[in-house]
Amino acid sequence: MNKTELTAALVAKTGFAKKDAEKALNAFVEVVTEALTAGEKVQVVGFGSFEVKDRPARTARNPRTGEEIEIEASKAPVFKAGKALKDAVNA
């Protein structure tokens, strides 16, 4: 499901106008992005949580040449599904 299909599903579920559903979806994405950028954790009870994990620097190997390369430390956004979501998917 892409963003357009998600917007259409929101319209069908809520009865909002397409423009309003798209605004709501965009606002949700912006709020989560801003919170993660600020180092905050976002929890939606029954759905899951979004947070940022630190990835330490490491040495890896290029599989084609066998050459060792250094990978810099970075931060990665992570989603952890909540119990209700896991149960719904596994039902």
PDB file of N, CA, C and O in Angstrom:
ATOM      1  N   MET A   1       0.861  -1.171   0.000  1.00  0.00           N
ATOM      2  CA  MET A   1       0.000   0.000   0.000  1.00  0.00           C
ATOM      3  C   MET A   1       0.903   1.228   0.000  1.00  0.00           C
ATOM      4  O   MET A   1       1.778   1.366   0.855  1.00  0.00           O
ATOM      5  N   ASN A   2       0.685   2.112  -0.959  1.00  0.00           N
ATOM      6  CA  ASN A   2       1.460   3.341  -1.007  1.00  0.00           C
ATOM      7  C   ASN A   2       0.682   4.487  -0.363  1.00  0.00           C
ATOM      8  O   ASN A   2      -0.424   4.286   0.138  1.00  0.00           O
ATOM      9  N   LYS A   3       1.259   5.680  -0.379  1.00  0.00           N
ATOM     10  CA  LYS A   3       0.646   6.819   0.303  1.00  0.00           C
ATOM     11  C   LYS A   3      -0.719   7.182  -0.290  1.00  0.00           C
ATOM     12  O   LYS A   3      -1.634   7.529   0.456  1.00  0.00           O
ATOM     13  N   THR A   4      -0.869   7.111  -1.591  1.00  0.00           N
ATOM     14  CA  THR A   4      -2.142   7.423  -2.239  1.00  0.00           C
ATOM     15  C   THR A   4      -3.218   6.422  -1.825  1.00  0.00           C
ATOM     16  O   THR A   4      -4.353   6.804  -1.537  1.00  0.00           O
ATOM     17  N   GLU A   5      -2.857   5.140  -1.796  1.00  0.00           N
ATOM     18  CA  GLU A   5      -3.802   4.107  -1.381  1.00  0.00           C
ATOM     19  C   GLU A   5      -4.157   4.243   0.098  1.00  0.00           C
ATOM     20  O   GLU A   5      -5.297   3.999   0.491  1.00  0.00           O
ATOM     21  N   LEU A   6      -3.177   4.633   0.917  1.00  0.00           N
ATOM     22  CA  LEU A   6      -3.440   4.847   2.340  1.00  0.00           C
ATOM     23  C   LEU A   6      -4.393   6.020   2.534  1.00  0.00           C
ATOM     24  O   LEU A   6      -5.298   5.955   3.366  1.00  0.00           O
ATOM     25  N   THR A   7      -4.199   7.082   1.777  1.00  0.00           N
ATOM     26  CA  THR A   7      -5.100   8.236   1.842  1.00  0.00           C
ATOM     27  C   THR A   7      -6.515   7.822   1.451  1.00  0.00           C
ATOM     28  O   THR A   7      -7.478   8.218   2.107  1.00  0.00           O
ATOM     29  N   ALA A   8      -6.649   7.038   0.399  1.00  0.00           N
ATOM     30  CA  ALA A   8      -7.966   6.573  -0.045  1.00  0.00           C
ATOM     31  C   ALA A   8      -8.617   5.697   1.027  1.00  0.00           C
ATOM     32  O   ALA A   8      -9.827   5.781   1.237  1.00  0.00           O
ATOM     33  N   ALA A   9      -7.836   4.865   1.702  1.00  0.00           N
ATOM     34  CA  ALA A   9      -8.372   4.023   2.770  1.00  0.00           C
ATOM     35  C   ALA A   9      -8.836   4.871   3.954  1.00  0.00           C
ATOM     36  O   ALA A   9      -9.853   4.567   4.578  1.00  0.00           O
ATOM     37  N   LEU A  10      -8.093   5.931   4.262  1.00  0.00           N
ATOM     38  CA  LEU A  10      -8.509   6.853   5.324  1.00  0.00           C
ATOM     39  C   LEU A  10      -9.823   7.528   4.973  1.00  0.00           C
ATOM     40  O   LEU A  10     -10.689   7.685   5.835  1.00  0.00           O
ATOM     41  N   VAL A  11      -9.981   7.928   3.722  1.00  0.00           N
ATOM     42  CA  VAL A  11     -11.225   8.549   3.263  1.00  0.00           C
ATOM     43  C   VAL A  11     -12.386   7.571   3.440  1.00  0.00           C
ATOM     44  O   VAL A  11     -13.457   7.947   3.917  1.00  0.00           O
ATOM     45  N   ALA A  12     -12.167   6.323   3.054  1.00  0.00           N
ATOM     46  CA  ALA A  12     -13.224   5.310   3.161  1.00  0.00           C
ATOM     47  C   ALA A  12     -13.594   5.030   4.618  1.00  0.00           C
ATOM     48  O   ALA A  12     -14.771   4.855   4.933  1.00  0.00           O
ATOM     49  N   LYS A  13     -12.605   4.986   5.504  1.00  0.00           N
ATOM     50  CA  LYS A  13     -12.862   4.673   6.918  1.00  0.00           C
ATOM     51  C   LYS A  13     -13.485   5.840   7.677  1.00  0.00           C
ATOM     52  O   LYS A  13     -14.363   5.638   8.516  1.00  0.00           O
ATOM     53  N   THR A  14     -13.030   7.069   7.384  1.00  0.00           N
ATOM     54  CA  THR A  14     -13.442   8.211   8.197  1.00  0.00           C
ATOM     55  C   THR A  14     -14.538   9.052   7.576  1.00  0.00           C
ATOM     56  O   THR A  14     -15.273   9.740   8.285  1.00  0.00           O
ATOM     57  N   GLY A  15     -14.656   9.002   6.257  1.00  0.00           N
ATOM     58  CA  GLY A  15     -15.617   9.869   5.585  1.00  0.00           C
ATOM     59  C   GLY A  15     -15.081  11.272   5.375  1.00  0.00           C
ATOM     60  O   GLY A  15     -15.813  12.146   4.911  1.00  0.00           O
ATOM     61  N   PHE A  16     -13.806  11.511   5.708  1.00  0.00           N
ATOM     62  CA  PHE A  16     -13.183  12.814   5.475  1.00  0.00           C
ATOM     63  C   PHE A  16     -13.093  13.069   3.974  1.00  0.00           C
ATOM     64  O   PHE A  16     -13.124  12.137   3.171  1.00  0.00           O
ATOM     65  N   ALA A  17     -12.983  14.315   3.615  1.00  0.00           N
ATOM     66  CA  ALA A  17     -12.684  14.659   2.223  1.00  0.00           C
ATOM     67  C   ALA A  17     -11.259  14.203   1.937  1.00  0.00           C
ATOM     68  O   ALA A  17     -10.434  14.130   2.848  1.00  0.00           O
ATOM     69  N   LYS A  18     -10.967  13.897   0.683  1.00  0.00           N
ATOM     70  CA  LYS A  18      -9.638  13.410   0.317  1.00  0.00           C
ATOM     71  C   LYS A  18      -8.561  14.401   0.737  1.00  0.00           C
ATOM     72  O   LYS A  18      -7.502  14.004   1.223  1.00  0.00           O
ATOM     73  N   LYS A  19      -8.828  15.675   0.553  1.00  0.00           N
ATOM     74  CA  LYS A  19      -7.876  16.724   0.898  1.00  0.00           C
ATOM     75  C   LYS A  19      -7.587  16.720   2.404  1.00  0.00           C
ATOM     76  O   LYS A  19      -6.439  16.885   2.818  1.00  0.00           O
ATOM     77  N   ASP A  20      -8.638  16.529   3.228  1.00  0.00           N
ATOM     78  CA  ASP A  20      -8.480  16.511   4.678  1.00  0.00           C
ATOM     79  C   ASP A  20      -7.722  15.273   5.137  1.00  0.00           C
ATOM     80  O   ASP A  20      -6.884  15.358   6.034  1.00  0.00           O
ATOM     81  N   ALA A  21      -8.006  14.134   4.535  1.00  0.00           N
ATOM     82  CA  ALA A  21      -7.313  12.897   4.891  1.00  0.00           C
ATOM     83  C   ALA A  21      -5.830  13.004   4.541  1.00  0.00           C
ATOM     84  O   ALA A  21      -4.970  12.545   5.293  1.00  0.00           O
ATOM     85  N   GLU A  22      -5.544  13.609   3.401  1.00  0.00           N
ATOM     86  CA  GLU A  22      -4.153  13.785   2.987  1.00  0.00           C
ATOM     87  C   GLU A  22      -3.426  14.735   3.937  1.00  0.00           C
ATOM     88  O   GLU A  22      -2.266  14.506   4.279  1.00  0.00           O
ATOM     89  N   LYS A  23      -4.106  15.800   4.364  1.00  0.00           N
ATOM     90  CA  LYS A  23      -3.519  16.733   5.333  1.00  0.00           C
ATOM     91  C   LYS A  23      -3.224  16.034   6.652  1.00  0.00           C
ATOM     92  O   LYS A  23      -2.165  16.243   7.244  1.00  0.00           O
ATOM     93  N   ALA A  24      -4.159  15.203   7.116  1.00  0.00           N
ATOM     94  CA  ALA A  24      -3.983  14.486   8.376  1.00  0.00           C
ATOM     95  C   ALA A  24      -2.802  13.517   8.288  1.00  0.00           C
ATOM     96  O   ALA A  24      -1.996  13.434   9.214  1.00  0.00           O
ATOM     97  N   LEU A  25      -2.701  12.794   7.189  1.00  0.00           N
ATOM     98  CA  LEU A  25      -1.604  11.848   7.005  1.00  0.00           C
ATOM     99  C   LEU A  25      -0.267  12.578   6.948  1.00  0.00           C
ATOM    100  O   LEU A  25       0.698  12.159   7.586  1.00  0.00           O
ATOM    101  N   ASN A  26      -0.209  13.662   6.190  1.00  0.00           N
ATOM    102  CA  ASN A  26       1.021  14.446   6.093  1.00  0.00           C
ATOM    103  C   ASN A  26       1.411  15.028   7.446  1.00  0.00           C
ATOM    104  O   ASN A  26       2.592  15.059   7.791  1.00  0.00           O
ATOM    105  N   ALA A  27       0.423  15.491   8.216  1.00  0.00           N
ATOM    106  CA  ALA A  27       0.692  16.052   9.538  1.00  0.00           C
ATOM    107  C   ALA A  27       1.251  14.973  10.465  1.00  0.00           C
ATOM    108  O   ALA A  27       2.188  15.232  11.220  1.00  0.00           O
ATOM    109  N   PHE A  28       0.683  13.767  10.412  1.00  0.00           N
ATOM    110  CA  PHE A  28       1.181  12.667  11.232  1.00  0.00           C
ATOM    111  C   PHE A  28       2.639  12.371  10.906  1.00  0.00           C
ATOM    112  O   PHE A  28       3.465  12.232  11.808  1.00  0.00           O
ATOM    113  N   VAL A  29       2.950  12.275   9.627  1.00  0.00           N
ATOM    114  CA  VAL A  29       4.321  11.984   9.204  1.00  0.00           C
ATOM    115  C   VAL A  29       5.265  13.091   9.659  1.00  0.00           C
ATOM    116  O   VAL A  29       6.360  12.803  10.142  1.00  0.00           O
ATOM    117  N   GLU A  30       4.863  14.345   9.517  1.00  0.00           N
ATOM    118  CA  GLU A  30       5.696  15.473   9.931  1.00  0.00           C
ATOM    119  C   GLU A  30       5.943  15.466  11.438  1.00  0.00           C
ATOM    120  O   GLU A  30       7.069  15.679  11.886  1.00  0.00           O
ATOM    121  N   VAL A  31       4.894  15.222  12.214  1.00  0.00           N
ATOM    122  CA  VAL A  31       5.028  15.218  13.673  1.00  0.00           C
ATOM    123  C   VAL A  31       5.968  14.105  14.126  1.00  0.00           C
ATOM    124  O   VAL A  31       6.826  14.333  14.979  1.00  0.00           O
ATOM    125  N   VAL A  32       5.820  12.919  13.573  1.00  0.00           N
ATOM    126  CA  VAL A  32       6.694  11.801  13.931  1.00  0.00           C
ATOM    127  C   VAL A  32       8.133  12.112  13.522  1.00  0.00           C
ATOM    128  O   VAL A  32       9.061  11.859  14.290  1.00  0.00           O
ATOM    129  N   THR A  33       8.323  12.651  12.338  1.00  0.00           N
ATOM    130  CA  THR A  33       9.667  13.003  11.859  1.00  0.00           C
ATOM    131  C   THR A  33      10.320  14.031  12.765  1.00  0.00           C
ATOM    132  O   THR A  33      11.485  13.884  13.137  1.00  0.00           O
ATOM    133  N   GLU A  34       9.574  15.076  13.123  1.00  0.00           N
ATOM    134  CA  GLU A  34      10.119  16.116  13.998  1.00  0.00           C
ATOM    135  C   GLU A  34      10.475  15.559  15.368  1.00  0.00           C
ATOM    136  O   GLU A  34      11.511  15.915  15.930  1.00  0.00           O
ATOM    137  N   ALA A  35       9.631  14.693  15.911  1.00  0.00           N
ATOM    138  CA  ALA A  35       9.896  14.107  17.226  1.00  0.00           C
ATOM    139  C   ALA A  35      11.147  13.226  17.185  1.00  0.00           C
ATOM    140  O   ALA A  35      11.989  13.306  18.080  1.00  0.00           O
ATOM    141  N   LEU A  36      11.271  12.396  16.162  1.00  0.00           N
ATOM    142  CA  LEU A  36      12.436  11.525  16.054  1.00  0.00           C
ATOM    143  C   LEU A  36      13.705  12.336  15.839  1.00  0.00           C
ATOM    144  O   LEU A  36      14.759  11.994  16.375  1.00  0.00           O
ATOM    145  N   THR A  37      13.611  13.398  15.065  1.00  0.00           N
ATOM    146  CA  THR A  37      14.761  14.267  14.833  1.00  0.00           C
ATOM    147  C   THR A  37      15.218  14.909  16.140  1.00  0.00           C
ATOM    148  O   THR A  37      16.413  15.120  16.349  1.00  0.00           O
ATOM    149  N   ALA A  38      14.264  15.218  17.017  1.00  0.00           N
ATOM    150  CA  ALA A  38      14.576  15.825  18.308  1.00  0.00           C
ATOM    151  C   ALA A  38      15.018  14.781  19.339  1.00  0.00           C
ATOM    152  O   ALA A  38      15.329  15.131  20.477  1.00  0.00           O
ATOM    153  N   GLY A  39      15.046  13.510  18.950  1.00  0.00           N
ATOM    154  CA  GLY A  39      15.486  12.461  19.849  1.00  0.00           C
ATOM    155  C   GLY A  39      14.397  11.896  20.734  1.00  0.00           C
ATOM    156  O   GLY A  39      14.691  11.161  21.677  1.00  0.00           O
ATOM    157  N   GLU A  40      13.163  12.216  20.458  1.00  0.00           N
ATOM    158  CA  GLU A  40      12.042  11.728  21.255  1.00  0.00           C
ATOM    159  C   GLU A  40      11.532  10.390  20.716  1.00  0.00           C
ATOM    160  O   GLU A  40      11.783  10.026  19.568  1.00  0.00           O
ATOM    161  N   LYS A  41      10.813   9.673  21.576  1.00  0.00           N
ATOM    162  CA  LYS A  41      10.176   8.416  21.194  1.00  0.00           C
ATOM    163  C   LYS A  41       8.686   8.694  21.027  1.00  0.00           C
ATOM    164  O   LYS A  41       8.096   9.410  21.836  1.00  0.00           O
ATOM    165  N   VAL A  42       8.075   8.135  19.989  1.00  0.00           N
ATOM    166  CA  VAL A  42       6.649   8.331  19.734  1.00  0.00           C
ATOM    167  C   VAL A  42       5.944   6.993  19.936  1.00  0.00           C
ATOM    168  O   VAL A  42       6.248   6.012  19.257  1.00  0.00           O
ATOM    169  N   GLN A  43       4.998   6.964  20.877  1.00  0.00           N
ATOM    170  CA  GLN A  43       4.259   5.733  21.149  1.00  0.00           C
ATOM    171  C   GLN A  43       2.787   5.928  20.817  1.00  0.00           C
ATOM    172  O   GLN A  43       2.167   6.903  21.243  1.00  0.00           O
ATOM    173  N   VAL A  44       2.237   4.994  20.055  1.00  0.00           N
ATOM    174  CA  VAL A  44       0.814   4.974  19.751  1.00  0.00           C
ATOM    175  C   VAL A  44       0.294   3.674  20.357  1.00  0.00           C
ATOM    176  O   VAL A  44       0.526   2.591  19.821  1.00  0.00           O
ATOM    177  N   VAL A  45      -0.413   3.794  21.481  1.00  0.00           N
ATOM    178  CA  VAL A  45      -0.869   2.623  22.216  1.00  0.00           C
ATOM    179  C   VAL A  45      -1.743   1.745  21.314  1.00  0.00           C
ATOM    180  O   VAL A  45      -2.660   2.234  20.653  1.00  0.00           O
ATOM    181  N   GLY A  46      -1.448   0.460  21.298  1.00  0.00           N
ATOM    182  CA  GLY A  46      -2.191  -0.489  20.487  1.00  0.00           C
ATOM    183  C   GLY A  46      -1.642  -0.632  19.076  1.00  0.00           C
ATOM    184  O   GLY A  46      -2.035  -1.540  18.343  1.00  0.00           O
ATOM    185  N   PHE A  47      -0.733   0.260  18.692  1.00  0.00           N
ATOM    186  CA  PHE A  47      -0.164   0.205  17.346  1.00  0.00           C
ATOM    187  C   PHE A  47       1.328  -0.095  17.405  1.00  0.00           C
ATOM    188  O   PHE A  47       1.786  -1.087  16.839  1.00  0.00           O
ATOM    189  N   GLY A  48       2.080   0.751  18.082  1.00  0.00           N
ATOM    190  CA  GLY A  48       3.516   0.535  18.186  1.00  0.00           C
ATOM    191  C   GLY A  48       4.239   1.797  18.560  1.00  0.00           C
ATOM    192  O   GLY A  48       3.622   2.801  18.914  1.00  0.00           O
ATOM    193  N   SER A  49       5.567   1.745  18.482  1.00  0.00           N
ATOM    194  CA  SER A  49       6.365   2.912  18.833  1.00  0.00           C
ATOM    195  C   SER A  49       7.454   3.142  17.796  1.00  0.00           C
ATOM    196  O   SER A  49       7.984   2.211  17.188  1.00  0.00           O
ATOM    197  N   PHE A  50       7.761   4.414  17.622  1.00  0.00           N
ATOM    198  CA  PHE A  50       8.832   4.846  16.733  1.00  0.00           C
ATOM    199  C   PHE A  50       9.936   5.416  17.617  1.00  0.00           C
ATOM    200  O   PHE A  50       9.654   6.174  18.544  1.00  0.00           O
ATOM    201  N   GLU A  51      11.189   5.058  17.339  1.00  0.00           N
ATOM    202  CA  GLU A  51      12.298   5.625  18.089  1.00  0.00           C
ATOM    203  C   GLU A  51      13.549   5.619  17.220  1.00  0.00           C
ATOM    204  O   GLU A  51      13.566   5.041  16.134  1.00  0.00           O
ATOM    205  N   VAL A  52      14.585   6.268  17.715  1.00  0.00           N
ATOM    206  CA  VAL A  52      15.850   6.341  16.989  1.00  0.00           C
ATOM    207  C   VAL A  52      16.871   5.491  17.733  1.00  0.00           C
ATOM    208  O   VAL A  52      17.035   5.626  18.945  1.00  0.00           O
ATOM    209  N   LYS A  53      17.549   4.626  17.010  1.00  0.00           N
ATOM    210  CA  LYS A  53      18.607   3.786  17.574  1.00  0.00           C
ATOM    211  C   LYS A  53      19.945   4.245  17.012  1.00  0.00           C
ATOM    212  O   LYS A  53      20.057   4.587  15.835  1.00  0.00           O
ATOM    213  N   ASP A  54      20.948   4.246  17.865  1.00  0.00           N
ATOM    214  CA  ASP A  54      22.302   4.582  17.417  1.00  0.00           C
ATOM    215  C   ASP A  54      22.975   3.339  16.875  1.00  0.00           C
ATOM    216  O   ASP A  54      22.941   2.273  17.491  1.00  0.00           O
ATOM    217  N   ARG A  55      23.586   3.492  15.718  1.00  0.00           N
ATOM    218  CA  ARG A  55      24.366   2.406  15.129  1.00  0.00           C
ATOM    219  C   ARG A  55      25.837   2.791  15.271  1.00  0.00           C
ATOM    220  O   ARG A  55      26.250   3.830  14.756  1.00  0.00           O
ATOM    221  N   PRO A  56      26.625   1.982  15.951  1.00  0.00           N
ATOM    222  CA  PRO A  56      28.038   2.338  16.128  1.00  0.00           C
ATOM    223  C   PRO A  56      28.825   2.175  14.824  1.00  0.00           C
ATOM    224  O   PRO A  56      28.403   1.476  13.903  1.00  0.00           O
ATOM    225  N   ALA A  57      29.979   2.842  14.778  1.00  0.00           N
ATOM    226  CA  ALA A  57      30.865   2.689  13.627  1.00  0.00           C
ATOM    227  C   ALA A  57      31.387   1.251  13.616  1.00  0.00           C
ATOM    228  O   ALA A  57      31.553   0.630  14.666  1.00  0.00           O
ATOM    229  N   ARG A  58      31.642   0.734  12.413  1.00  0.00           N
ATOM    230  CA  ARG A  58      32.130  -0.640  12.319  1.00  0.00           C
ATOM    231  C   ARG A  58      32.956  -0.826  11.053  1.00  0.00           C
ATOM    232  O   ARG A  58      32.947   0.004  10.144  1.00  0.00           O
ATOM    233  N   THR A  59      33.657  -1.929  11.032  1.00  0.00           N
ATOM    234  CA  THR A  59      34.438  -2.292   9.855  1.00  0.00           C
ATOM    235  C   THR A  59      33.672  -3.387   9.118  1.00  0.00           C
ATOM    236  O   THR A  59      33.231  -4.367   9.717  1.00  0.00           O
ATOM    237  N   ALA A  60      33.525  -3.202   7.814  1.00  0.00           N
ATOM    238  CA  ALA A  60      32.836  -4.186   6.986  1.00  0.00           C
ATOM    239  C   ALA A  60      33.765  -4.594   5.843  1.00  0.00           C
ATOM    240  O   ALA A  60      34.862  -4.058   5.686  1.00  0.00           O
ATOM    241  N   ARG A  61      33.303  -5.539   5.065  1.00  0.00           N
ATOM    242  CA  ARG A  61      34.118  -6.016   3.954  1.00  0.00           C
ATOM    243  C   ARG A  61      33.308  -5.934   2.661  1.00  0.00           C
ATOM    244  O   ARG A  61      32.158  -6.368   2.607  1.00  0.00           O
ATOM    245  N   ASN A  62      33.918  -5.378   1.632  1.00  0.00           N
ATOM    246  CA  ASN A  62      33.304  -5.315   0.314  1.00  0.00           C
ATOM    247  C   ASN A  62      33.292  -6.742  -0.243  1.00  0.00           C
ATOM    248  O   ASN A  62      34.357  -7.326  -0.446  1.00  0.00           O
ATOM    249  N   PRO A  63      32.103  -7.317  -0.495  1.00  0.00           N
ATOM    250  CA  PRO A  63      32.064  -8.713  -0.949  1.00  0.00           C
ATOM    251  C   PRO A  63      32.684  -8.933  -2.325  1.00  0.00           C
ATOM    252  O   PRO A  63      33.138 -10.035  -2.633  1.00  0.00           O
ATOM    253  N   ARG A  64      32.707  -7.898  -3.147  1.00  0.00           N
ATOM    254  CA  ARG A  64      33.260  -8.049  -4.494  1.00  0.00           C
ATOM    255  C   ARG A  64      34.786  -8.078  -4.485  1.00  0.00           C
ATOM    256  O   ARG A  64      35.410  -8.897  -5.161  1.00  0.00           O
ATOM    257  N   THR A  65      35.385  -7.154  -3.693  1.00  0.00           N
ATOM    258  CA  THR A  65      36.844  -7.041  -3.716  1.00  0.00           C
ATOM    259  C   THR A  65      37.511  -7.616  -2.474  1.00  0.00           C
ATOM    260  O   THR A  65      38.715  -7.874  -2.483  1.00  0.00           O
ATOM    261  N   GLY A  66      36.747  -7.820  -1.409  1.00  0.00           N
ATOM    262  CA  GLY A  66      37.328  -8.308  -0.164  1.00  0.00           C
ATOM    263  C   GLY A  66      37.983  -7.207   0.643  1.00  0.00           C
ATOM    264  O   GLY A  66      38.518  -7.457   1.723  1.00  0.00           O
ATOM    265  N   GLU A  67      37.941  -5.986   0.123  1.00  0.00           N
ATOM    266  CA  GLU A  67      38.566  -4.844   0.789  1.00  0.00           C
ATOM    267  C   GLU A  67      37.768  -4.445   2.040  1.00  0.00           C
ATOM    268  O   GLU A  67      36.537  -4.427   2.025  1.00  0.00           O
ATOM    269  N   GLU A  68      38.488  -4.127   3.113  1.00  0.00           N
ATOM    270  CA  GLU A  68      37.817  -3.663   4.320  1.00  0.00           C
ATOM    271  C   GLU A  68      37.470  -2.192   4.169  1.00  0.00           C
ATOM    272  O   GLU A  68      38.264  -1.400   3.663  1.00  0.00           O
ATOM    273  N   ILE A  69      36.257  -1.837   4.621  1.00  0.00           N
ATOM    274  CA  ILE A  69      35.823  -0.447   4.580  1.00  0.00           C
ATOM    275  C   ILE A  69      35.269  -0.059   5.948  1.00  0.00           C
ATOM    276  O   ILE A  69      34.756  -0.898   6.690  1.00  0.00           O
ATOM    277  N   GLU A  70      35.381   1.207   6.259  1.00  0.00           N
ATOM    278  CA  GLU A  70      34.864   1.720   7.521  1.00  0.00           C
ATOM    279  C   GLU A  70      33.473   2.297   7.287  1.00  0.00           C
ATOM    280  O   GLU A  70      33.270   3.102   6.377  1.00  0.00           O
ATOM    281  N   ILE A  71      32.528   1.885   8.107  1.00  0.00           N
ATOM    282  CA  ILE A  71      31.174   2.424   8.047  1.00  0.00           C
ATOM    283  C   ILE A  71      31.010   3.343   9.253  1.00  0.00           C
ATOM    284  O   ILE A  71      31.227   2.932  10.393  1.00  0.00           O
ATOM    285  N   GLU A  72      30.628   4.587   8.991  1.00  0.00           N
ATOM    286  CA  GLU A  72      30.509   5.581  10.051  1.00  0.00           C
ATOM    287  C   GLU A  72      29.326   5.271  10.964  1.00  0.00           C
ATOM    288  O   GLU A  72      28.386   4.578  10.574  1.00  0.00           O
ATOM    289  N   ALA A  73      29.390   5.797  12.182  1.00  0.00           N
ATOM    290  CA  ALA A  73      28.274   5.683  13.114  1.00  0.00           C
ATOM    291  C   ALA A  73      27.094   6.460  12.538  1.00  0.00           C
ATOM    292  O   ALA A  73      27.282   7.467  11.854  1.00  0.00           O
ATOM    293  N   SER A  74      25.889   5.998  12.813  1.00  0.00           N
ATOM    294  CA  SER A  74      24.703   6.681  12.307  1.00  0.00           C
ATOM    295  C   SER A  74      23.528   6.439  13.239  1.00  0.00           C
ATOM    296  O   SER A  74      23.614   5.657  14.187  1.00  0.00           O
ATOM    297  N   LYS A  75      22.448   7.113  12.955  1.00  0.00           N
ATOM    298  CA  LYS A  75      21.211   6.919  13.691  1.00  0.00           C
ATOM    299  C   LYS A  75      20.186   6.352  12.721  1.00  0.00           C
ATOM    300  O   LYS A  75      20.141   6.749  11.557  1.00  0.00           O
ATOM    301  N   ALA A  76      19.363   5.425  13.198  1.00  0.00           N
ATOM    302  CA  ALA A  76      18.366   4.798  12.332  1.00  0.00           C
ATOM    303  C   ALA A  76      17.000   4.837  13.004  1.00  0.00           C
ATOM    304  O   ALA A  76      16.875   4.475  14.173  1.00  0.00           O
ATOM    305  N   PRO A  77      15.964   5.278  12.268  1.00  0.00           N
ATOM    306  CA  PRO A  77      14.617   5.225  12.826  1.00  0.00           C
ATOM    307  C   PRO A  77      14.149   3.774  12.868  1.00  0.00           C
ATOM    308  O   PRO A  77      14.383   3.005  11.936  1.00  0.00           O
ATOM    309  N   VAL A  78      13.481   3.411  13.972  1.00  0.00           N
ATOM    310  CA  VAL A  78      13.043   2.031  14.169  1.00  0.00           C
ATOM    311  C   VAL A  78      11.578   2.033  14.587  1.00  0.00           C
ATOM    312  O   VAL A  78      11.152   2.871  15.381  1.00  0.00           O
ATOM    313  N   PHE A  79      10.816   1.097  14.053  1.00  0.00           N
ATOM    314  CA  PHE A  79       9.424   0.920  14.468  1.00  0.00           C
ATOM    315  C   PHE A  79       9.311  -0.413  15.170  1.00  0.00           C
ATOM    316  O   PHE A  79       9.774  -1.433  14.659  1.00  0.00           O
ATOM    317  N   LYS A  80       8.696  -0.410  16.345  1.00  0.00           N
ATOM    318  CA  LYS A  80       8.455  -1.643  17.078  1.00  0.00           C
ATOM    319  C   LYS A  80       6.948  -1.806  17.221  1.00  0.00           C
ATOM    320  O   LYS A  80       6.282  -0.968  17.828  1.00  0.00           O
ATOM    321  N   ALA A  81       6.416  -2.879  16.665  1.00  0.00           N
ATOM    322  CA  ALA A  81       4.975  -3.117  16.698  1.00  0.00           C
ATOM    323  C   ALA A  81       4.501  -3.400  18.119  1.00  0.00           C
ATOM    324  O   ALA A  81       5.181  -4.071  18.895  1.00  0.00           O
ATOM    325  N   GLY A  82       3.320  -2.877  18.443  1.00  0.00           N
ATOM    326  CA  GLY A  82       2.712  -3.123  19.741  1.00  0.00           C
ATOM    327  C   GLY A  82       2.006  -4.468  19.775  1.00  0.00           C
ATOM    328  O   GLY A  82       1.799  -5.102  18.740  1.00  0.00           O
ATOM    329  N   LYS A  83       1.641  -4.894  20.974  1.00  0.00           N
ATOM    330  CA  LYS A  83       1.012  -6.201  21.143  1.00  0.00           C
ATOM    331  C   LYS A  83      -0.289  -6.327  20.346  1.00  0.00           C
ATOM    332  O   LYS A  83      -0.528  -7.353  19.709  1.00  0.00           O
ATOM    333  N   ALA A  84      -1.127  -5.291  20.380  1.00  0.00           N
ATOM    334  CA  ALA A  84      -2.409  -5.362  19.672  1.00  0.00           C
ATOM    335  C   ALA A  84      -2.197  -5.534  18.167  1.00  0.00           C
ATOM    336  O   ALA A  84      -2.918  -6.298  17.525  1.00  0.00           O
ATOM    337  N   LEU A  85      -1.210  -4.827  17.599  1.00  0.00           N
ATOM    338  CA  LEU A  85      -0.914  -4.947  16.174  1.00  0.00           C
ATOM    339  C   LEU A  85      -0.384  -6.341  15.856  1.00  0.00           C
ATOM    340  O   LEU A  85      -0.790  -6.950  14.866  1.00  0.00           O
ATOM    341  N   LYS A  86       0.521  -6.848  16.690  1.00  0.00           N
ATOM    342  CA  LYS A  86       1.052  -8.190  16.471  1.00  0.00           C
ATOM    343  C   LYS A  86      -0.051  -9.235  16.520  1.00  0.00           C
ATOM    344  O   LYS A  86      -0.098 -10.145  15.692  1.00  0.00           O
ATOM    345  N   ASP A  87      -0.941  -9.094  17.501  1.00  0.00           N
ATOM    346  CA  ASP A  87      -2.048 -10.057  17.632  1.00  0.00           C
ATOM    347  C   ASP A  87      -2.978  -9.992  16.433  1.00  0.00           C
ATOM    348  O   ASP A  87      -3.451 -11.025  15.960  1.00  0.00           O
ATOM    349  N   ALA A  88      -3.247  -8.784  15.932  1.00  0.00           N
ATOM    350  CA  ALA A  88      -4.136  -8.641  14.763  1.00  0.00           C
ATOM    351  C   ALA A  88      -3.521  -9.261  13.516  1.00  0.00           C
ATOM    352  O   ALA A  88      -4.221  -9.892  12.723  1.00  0.00           O
ATOM    353  N   VAL A  89      -2.222  -9.084  13.340  1.00  0.00           N
ATOM    354  CA  VAL A  89      -1.533  -9.637  12.172  1.00  0.00           C
ATOM    355  C   VAL A  89      -1.483 -11.164  12.248  1.00  0.00           C
ATOM    356  O   VAL A  89      -1.599 -11.840  11.226  1.00  0.00           O
ATOM    357  N   ASN A  90      -1.312 -11.704  13.450  1.00  0.00           N
ATOM    358  CA  ASN A  90      -1.174 -13.151  13.620  1.00  0.00           C
ATOM    359  C   ASN A  90      -2.511 -13.872  13.748  1.00  0.00           C
ATOM    360  O   ASN A  90      -2.541 -15.101  13.806  1.00  0.00           O
ATOM    361  N   ALA A  91      -3.618 -13.129  13.793  1.00  0.00           N
ATOM    362  CA  ALA A  91      -4.933 -13.766  13.962  1.00  0.00           C
ATOM    363  C   ALA A  91      -5.435 -14.373  12.673  1.00  0.00           C
ATOM    364  O   ALA A  91      -6.524 -14.946  12.644  1.00  0.00           O
TER     365      ALA A  91
END
